[in-house]
C-alpha cells in the first residue's frame, strides 16, 4: 500500500513539474519580449545613454533563452524519472534565479546616477550637433519623439554654436508647429518647453521598474519550480530505493523457498513396506 501511495505522489509531482515548466516557457517569452523592448528603446537613444544601462536588458534576454533550455531539461528529467537531469534542472534554475535578481538589482542601482549621466551625455552630444550628421539625426529624433528641447530647457541651445534653423535659434525638432513668415523664413510657433533629460529619466526609471518587477515576479515562479524539482528528486530516489528493496525481498523469498530434489523434510515420515523374500521359507511351511 505504501508503494502505491509513493507511485501516486511521484506521478503528481511529475505532472506538476511539467506544468510549471510549461509556465516557464511562457515566462521565458515574456522575459525576452521585455528585455528586447527595453533594449530597442535604449538603442533609439544610445547616443545619450551610458552603455551600462543596456546590461540589465541584455541580461534579461540571455535569461529568457536559458529558461527554454532549462525547461527542456526539467520536462525530460520528470518524464524519464532521471535524478541527474532533475538535479541539473534545479541547479540551473537557481543560477537563473540569481541572474534575474542581479538584473533587478542593477536596474534599481542605476537609477541613482541617471540624472547626472544623462545631463553629461546630452550636453556633450548637443555640442556635436553641427559637426556630426549621425549625432544631429539622433538629437532631432530624441527631441521630436520625446517632445522636448535641450537637456534642461530650450535655453541650453543658446550657448551652442550651430546653424540656426528658425527664428527662435533652436532646432526645428524642438518645435511642435512650424510656419513661414513673409520672407519665407521658418518660424517656430509652438516650441517644447520641457527638457529631454527629465523625459529620458522617466524612460529609464520606468524601464528599471519593469525589469525589477518582472524579474522578481518570475523569480518567485522559478522558486516554486526549484521546490518541485527537489521534491521530485527525493521522490524518485525514494521510489528507486523502494523498488530495490522489493526486488531484494522477492529474490530472498525465491531463494529461501527453494528445496533441492531428493531432500525431504525430517519431520515428515513415510510408511515402511516389508517385502517377502523367495530365498528364505516362511515360518510354518512344512514342505521345505
TAZI-V480842 format. One line per field, one symbol per residue. phi: phi as a letter, one per 30 degrees, with the letter a starting at -180 (. if undefined). psi: psi as a letter, one per 40 degrees, with the letter a starting at -180 (. if undefined). burial: + if it has 16 or more other C-alpha atoms within 10 Angstrom, else -. A space follows every 10 residues. Layout:
phi = ???
psi = ???
burial = ???
//
This chain:
phi = .ddddddddd dddddddddd dddddddddd dddddddddd ddddcddccd eddddddddd dddddddddd dddddddddc hcdddddddd dddddddddd dddddddddd ddcddddddd dddddddcec cbdddddddd dddddchbai ccadddddcc daddcadcib ddddcdbcbb cdcicdbcdb ddcddddddd dddddddddd dddddddddd dddddddddd ddeddddddd dddddddddd ddddddddbd djcbddddcb dccccdcddb dddjddcd
psi = dddddddddd dddddddddd dddddddddd dddddddddd ddddfdeeii dddedddddd dddddddddd ddddddddde fhdddddddd dddddddddd ddddddddde ddeddddddd ddddddeede ehdddddddd dddddefiha ddadededeh hihheaeefi ideehdhiai adefihhhdg ihehiddddd dddddddddd dddddddddd dddddddddd dddddddddd dddddddddd ddddddehhi iehihdehii ihhhihiedh iihehee.
burial = -----+---+ +-++-+++-+ +++++-++++ ++-+++-++- -+----+++- --++-+++++ ++++-+++-+ ++++++++-- +++-++++++ ++++-++-++ ++++++++-+ +--++-+++- +++-+++++- ----++-+++ -+++-+++++ ++++--+--+ -+---+-+++ +++++----- -----+++-- ++++++++++ +-+++-++++ ++-+++-++- -+--++-+++ +++-++-++- ---------- ---------- ---------- ---------- --------
//
